[in-house]
Each structure stands twice: as structure tokens, then as C-alpha cells.
Amino acid sequence: MALLSLGSLQVEVREWFASLIPRRFAHRHIALGAAGKVVELLEEILSTARKVTPTCPDRRTSTRKIMTAFNAFVVWATAQKQRNGTVEFGGYHNTGPGGVAFLWAHQVGEELIYALDWEAELHCKGRSQLDMIGGAFVGIARLQSIWPWLVDCCATATYAKVPAVIPRAVLFKPNPPEVLLHLLRGLPVNAPLMVEVGVDVGQTSEFLLEAMPNLTLFGVDPYPGFYDNQRSSERRDQMGGEEAFSEALARYERFPSRAHLRREASASAAASWNEEKLPDLVFVDGEHDFESCARDIRSWSQLVPPGGVVAGHDYRAGVEGVPRAVHALIPESATLHLGPHGVWWWRVPPP
């Protein structure tokens, strides 16, 4: 599969992406999901991408460009896979101290495609990759066997209003608890207090409490046995609320002075917060529909002091309520950060 050698399209690339961002955000880090490696990658693929028009009708020109660039990236990544035997090569473009824009082939569609364009809503699901890019690349349908999620996930780009930064330090964290541990250790306090909204069986809480002997953790979960509009785990479906609560409680009781499990609704727990200390980090992973997620973020973020972190889970395709809520409530002076496995966060700015 031949790639074009294009020379310098640096200015054109930057102007294109700047045009996709509202003017008031133009000074922010440009780290738009599937276009993270702006210069190095898109100088190679831009002219090829411009020749291809997806078959999704009645969409804006910028939307078509986004999709064509993404599909061109997939082709480029496939060529890299053929040469290097792996697609986990990453693509980096420095955006600031400690921050990079990152392209990782098997995460782009599933976790980062939302960070493309607030207006873009692509509805090409059910079409083959060959149809979506107009048949311009020979053998593109083979990608379905390499990354099956492409057919279902890569054609959805909604609800991203601001650019997002993906910090270099969390790129290869294997799971959300590892990302949270990194965030906790980066707080400007010696003994942080964390609130976890949506505890389930308490595995994340237990991991963090074991890893940080100076951590105090409050878990909040009503344990109804299910969460509306959330992709429940098979285990949750089998256990129900009472069994999940019992297992979580047993884990919390291992840390009697540092772990506190509250069985109540998230907004109610936030409204009745009367601890001496405010939470330094809040992790929202409760119900994932827009109204519930927004209520959780709104209720808890107002308790986090400047310098603290508001974070959550499932910023990904298929759980559209979460990214909608995140972008509806992030302060304009804050920067959204994305990590592996759908983790999102921002640091609370000064008043």
C-alpha cells in the first residue's frame, strides 16, 4: 500500500484544524483525537484524504474532512502494522509541558473520536469501511478483521466542544485505577481525600487504598442493582445490588479509618457533605445518561477546591451522555484531559 510523499503542508494543516475550533478556544492545545500528530502524520495523509468523500449525505464539509482524515489515518496505520508488526507505535505532537496529542490505532475510534468537532454527527454505522471512504483504498475492507470495532465506532463524532490534551504520563496505563493513582499522586496535598461516585464491588477503591496509605476515600453508590443507560458488566447483572454492596463493604472494612462507603444517591451525598475536608479528587462513574451524569458532575465539582481534580469514566463511543455532560459543565478556563480506557478529567481552575 503506497503512501504519498507530500512535502510541507504544515500551514494548511494548522489552518484546517484551527477552523474546526471556536475562536475563543484557538489558543488552547490542539489535540484533536484522531488528528493528534498534526504535522508529522497529516502531512502524509492530507492530500489523499481530500480526494475521498464518505457517502454520509447531508453533512458539513468539515465533517467529511474529519472522517476522510480518520480513514486515511487507518490506512496509514495499517501500512505501519505491515512494516513494524504492530499498530501500537503512537503518534506524538507536543502541546505543552507534559502534554501530548496521541494517536493509538485501536483507541482512536473507541475512545478519542469524540474530540474532533462539536458539530459533527456522523451516522454511517452499518456501512462497510469500503463504502464509507468511497472505495478509494484497495483492501480497506480487510481492516474489519484487524479492528472489528471500526465498523461500529469510528463513524461517530459528537459532543466535543473544546480540544483535549492527553498527558504523556498516562498513555500506557493499563486500566482506570492506574490513571487515578497517577492523578492522586500529582495532587498538591500529602493526604488526599477522594470521592468515588459509582463504587460497584469496590475493586477500584481497594486498589487505590492499598497503593496510597495516606489516602482517605469516600465511596458513594445507591446499589439499585443496575444503572440506567450504562453498559452493565456481566457480573453486575448476575449479582444485583445487595451482593455488590456486600462485596464492596467487605473491601472497605479492610481500611476502617480511611474508607467510608455511603449507600445513597450521588446528589444527595454531595448536598449533605459535612466532612471537615473538601474532596481533592472526585471520580464520577455512576449512571451514564446525560441528565444523571451532568447532575453528578455538577453536584460534586462545586465541592472540589482550586487545584483539585474532577474526573470520570466512559468518555467513549456508545455512552454519549458522558461526553455531552463533560463538555456542558467543564469550566471555560479548564482544559479537558483524556486518558486510556475512557478516563477524563480537568483540574479546577482558580476562581
C-alpha positions in Angstrom: 0.0 0.0 0.0 1.9 3.1 -1.2 1.9 6.3 0.7 2.3 9.7 -0.8 5.3 11.9 0.0 3.7 15.3 0.2 6.3 17.7 1.4 5.3 20.5 3.8 1.6 21.2 4.3 2.2 22.5 7.8 0.4 25.8 7.4 -2.6 24.3 5.6 -2.9 21.6 8.2 -2.8 24.0 11.1 -5.3 26.3 9.5 -7.7 23.4 8.8 -7.7 22.4 12.4 -7.9 25.9 13.7 -11.1 26.4 11.6 -12.7 23.5 13.4 -12.2 25.1 16.8 -14.3 28.1 18.1 -12.2 31.2 18.0 -12.2 31.6 21.8 -10.5 28.2 22.1 -7.9 28.8 19.4 -5.2 29.4 21.9 -5.7 26.0 23.6 -3.7 22.9 23.0 -4.7 21.4 19.7 -5.0 17.8 20.4 -8.0 16.6 18.4 -8.3 12.9 18.9 -7.8 11.3 15.6 -5.6 14.1 14.4 -3.2 14.3 17.3 0.0 14.0 15.3 -0.9 17.1 13.4 2.1 17.9 11.3 4.1 14.6 11.2 1.1 12.4 10.3 -1.3 14.6 8.4 1.4 16.0 6.1 1.5 12.4 4.8 -2.3 11.8 4.5 -4.0 15.1 4.0 -3.9 15.2 0.2 -5.0 11.6 0.0 -7.8 12.3 2.4 -9.1 15.3 0.4 -9.6 13.1 -2.6 -12.0 10.9 -0.7 -15.6 11.8 0.3 -17.6 9.5 2.6 -21.1 8.5 1.5 -22.8 10.0 4.5 -25.3 12.5 3.0 -26.2 16.0 4.2 -23.2 16.6 6.4 -21.0 19.6 6.7 -17.7 19.8 4.7 -15.6 19.8 7.8 -17.4 16.7 9.0 -16.4 14.9 5.7 -12.9 16.1 6.1 -12.7 14.7 9.6 -13.9 11.3 8.5 -11.7 11.2 5.5 -8.7 12.1 7.6 -9.5 9.4 10.1 -9.9 6.8 7.4 -6.6 7.9 5.8 -5.0 7.5 9.2 -6.4 4.0 9.4 -4.8 3.2 6.1 -1.5 4.7 7.2 -1.7 2.8 10.5 -2.2 -0.4 8.5 0.9 0.2 6.5 2.8 0.8 9.7 1.4 -2.5 11.0 2.6 -4.3 7.9 6.1 -2.8 8.3 6.5 -2.9 12.0 4.3 -5.8 13.0 2.3 -3.6 15.4 0.0 -0.6 15.4 0.9 0.4 19.0 3.5 2.8 17.7 1.8 6.0 18.9 2.0 9.4 17.2 3.2 12.4 19.2 2.8 16.1 18.8 4.0 18.3 21.7 1.3 20.5 23.0 2.8 21.8 26.2 4.8 20.7 29.3 3.9 17.1 30.0 1.1 17.1 27.4 1.0 15.4 24.0 -1.6 14.6 21.5 -1.6 10.9 20.9 -2.7 8.6 18.2 -3.0 4.9 19.1 -4.8 3.0 16.4 -7.0 0.7 18.5 -8.1 3.6 20.7 -8.9 6.3 18.2 -12.4 5.3 17.3 -13.4 3.8 20.6 -12.2 6.5 23.0 -11.0 9.6 21.2 -13.2 10.2 18.2 -15.4 12.5 20.3 -12.6 15.0 20.5 -13.0 16.0 16.8 -15.7 18.6 16.3 -18.7 19.8 18.4 -20.9 20.0 15.3 -20.0 16.7 13.7 -22.5 13.9 13.9 -21.7 11.1 11.6 -24.3 8.3 11.1 -22.6 5.8 8.8 -23.0 2.8 11.1 -23.8 -0.4 9.3 -21.8 0.7 6.2 -18.5 -1.1 5.4 -15.3 0.8 5.6 -15.1 0.4 1.8 -18.4 2.2 1.4 -17.6 4.9 3.9 -14.5 6.1 2.0 -15.9 5.6 -1.4 -13.7 2.6 -2.3 -10.6 4.8 -2.8 -8.3 2.4 -0.9 -7.8 -1.1 -2.2 -8.1 -3.7 0.5 -9.6 -1.4 3.1 -12.3 -3.9 4.0 -9.6 -6.1 5.5 -9.5 -3.6 8.4 -12.7 -5.1 9.7 -10.9 -8.2 10.6 -8.0 -6.3 12.1 -10.1 -3.9 14.2 -13.7 -5.1 14.3 -14.8 -2.0 16.3 -14.1 0.2 13.3 -17.4 -0.6 11.7 -19.4 0.3 14.7 -17.4 3.0 16.4 -15.3 5.0 14.1 -18.2 6.8 12.4 -19.4 8.6 15.5 -18.1 12.0 16.3 -20.2 14.1 18.6 -20.3 16.5 21.6 -16.6 17.6 21.6 -16.6 21.4 22.2 -13.0 22.0 23.3 -9.7 20.5 22.4 -8.4 17.8 24.8 -4.9 17.1 26.0 -3.7 13.5 26.5 -0.8 13.7 29.0 2.2 11.6 28.1 2.4 10.2 31.6 -0.9 8.2 31.3 -0.6 6.9 27.8 0.2 3.4 28.7 -1.6 3.0 32.0 -3.3 -0.4 31.8 -6.6 0.5 33.5 -8.6 3.4 35.0 -7.3 2.8 38.6 -3.7 3.3 37.4 -4.7 6.6 35.8 -6.4 7.6 39.0 -3.4 6.7 41.0 -1.3 8.9 38.8 -3.7 11.8 39.3 -3.8 11.3 43.1 -0.1 11.3 43.3 0.0 14.6 41.4 -2.2 16.5 43.8 -0.6 19.3 45.8 -1.5 17.7 49.1 0.1 15.0 51.2 -3.0 13.2 52.4 -5.6 13.5 49.6 -9.3 12.9 50.1 -11.1 11.2 47.2 -14.8 10.6 46.4 -15.7 7.8 44.1 -19.2 8.0 42.7 -20.3 4.6 41.5 -18.4 2.0 43.6 -19.8 -1.3 42.3 -17.9 -4.1 44.1 -15.1 -1.8 45.3 -12.2 -3.1 43.3 -11.0 0.4 42.2 -11.3 1.7 45.8 -9.4 -1.2 47.2 -6.6 -0.8 44.7 -6.2 2.9 45.4 -6.3 2.4 49.2 -3.7 -0.2 49.0 -1.4 1.8 46.8 -1.7 5.0 48.8 -1.5 4.6 52.6 -2.2 8.3 53.1 -5.5 8.3 51.0 -8.9 8.8 52.5 -11.7 7.6 50.2 -15.5 8.1 50.3 -17.4 5.7 48.1 -21.0 6.7 47.1 -23.4 4.3 45.4 -27.1 3.6 45.9 -26.7 0.0 44.8 -30.0 -0.4 43.0 -28.7 -3.5 41.2 -28.4 -1.7 37.9 -27.6 1.7 36.3 -29.9 3.0 33.6 -28.3 3.6 30.2 -25.0 2.1 31.4 -23.4 -0.9 29.8 -23.6 -3.1 32.9 -20.9 -5.7 33.5 -21.9 -9.3 33.3 -21.0 -9.6 36.9 -23.3 -6.8 38.0 -26.2 -8.4 36.1 -25.6 -11.6 37.9 -25.1 -10.2 41.4 -27.6 -7.4 41.8 -27.3 -4.5 44.2 -27.2 -6.3 47.5 -24.5 -8.7 46.6 -22.4 -5.9 45.1 -22.9 -3.8 48.2 -21.8 -6.6 50.5 -18.6 -7.3 48.5 -17.8 -3.6 48.4 -18.4 -3.2 52.1 -16.1 -6.1 52.9 -13.3 -4.4 50.9 -13.9 -1.0 52.6 -13.8 -2.6 56.1 -10.2 -3.5 55.4 -9.4 0.2 55.8 -11.6 1.2 58.7 -10.0 4.6 59.3 -9.6 5.6 55.7 -12.5 4.1 53.7 -16.1 5.1 54.1 -19.0 3.7 52.0 -22.2 5.6 51.7 -25.2 3.9 50.3 -27.1 6.8 48.9 -27.8 8.8 45.8 -24.9 10.8 44.5 -26.5 14.2 44.5 -27.9 13.6 48.0 -24.5 12.7 49.3 -22.9 15.8 47.8 -25.6 18.1 49.2 -25.2 16.6 52.7 -21.4 16.7 52.7 -20.3 17.8 56.1 -16.7 16.5 56.4 -14.1 18.8 57.7 -12.1 18.5 54.4 -13.3 19.0 50.9 -12.6 16.3 48.3 -9.3 16.8 46.4 -10.4 14.5 43.6 -13.9 13.3 42.6 -14.3 10.3 40.2 -17.7 10.2 38.6 -18.7 6.7 37.3 -22.4 6.4 38.2 -25.3 6.4 35.8 -24.2 7.3 32.3 -27.3 9.0 30.8 -26.8 12.7 30.2 -29.1 14.0 32.9 -27.7 11.8 35.7 -24.1 12.2 34.7 -24.5 16.0 34.5 -26.2 16.0 37.9 -23.3 14.1 39.4 -20.6 16.3 37.9 -22.5 19.5 38.9 -23.1 18.3 42.4 -19.6 17.2 43.2 -17.5 19.6 41.1 -18.6 22.6 43.2 -17.1 20.9 46.3 -13.6 20.5 44.7 -11.3 23.4 45.6 -9.0 25.0 43.0 -6.1 22.7 42.2 -8.2 19.7 42.8 -9.4 17.3 40.1 -12.8 16.5 38.7 -12.6 13.1 36.8 -14.8 10.4 35.5 -15.1 7.3 33.3 -16.6 6.2 30.0 -15.8 9.2 27.7 -16.3 6.9 24.7 -18.4 6.0 21.8 -21.7 4.3 22.8 -22.0 6.3 26.0 -22.9 9.6 24.6 -24.4 11.0 27.8 -21.0 11.2 29.4 -19.1 13.4 26.8 -22.2 15.6 26.5 -22.2 16.2 30.2 -18.5 16.7 30.4 -18.5 19.4 27.7 -21.6 21.0 29.1 -20.0 21.5 32.5 -16.3 21.9 32.1 -15.2 25.5 33.1 -14.1 27.5 30.1 -10.8 28.2 31.8 -10.1 24.5 32.4 -8.5 22.1 30.0 -10.1 18.7 29.3 -7.7 15.7 29.6 -8.3 12.3 28.2 -6.7 9.1 29.2 -6.8 5.4 28.2 -10.0 3.4 28.9 -12.4 6.4 28.6 -11.0 8.3 31.7 -11.5 12.1 31.5 -10.6 14.8 33.9 -9.9 18.5 34.4 -8.1 20.4 37.1 -10.3 23.0 38.9 -9.0 26.5 37.9 -8.6 29.4 40.3 -11.8 31.5 40.8 
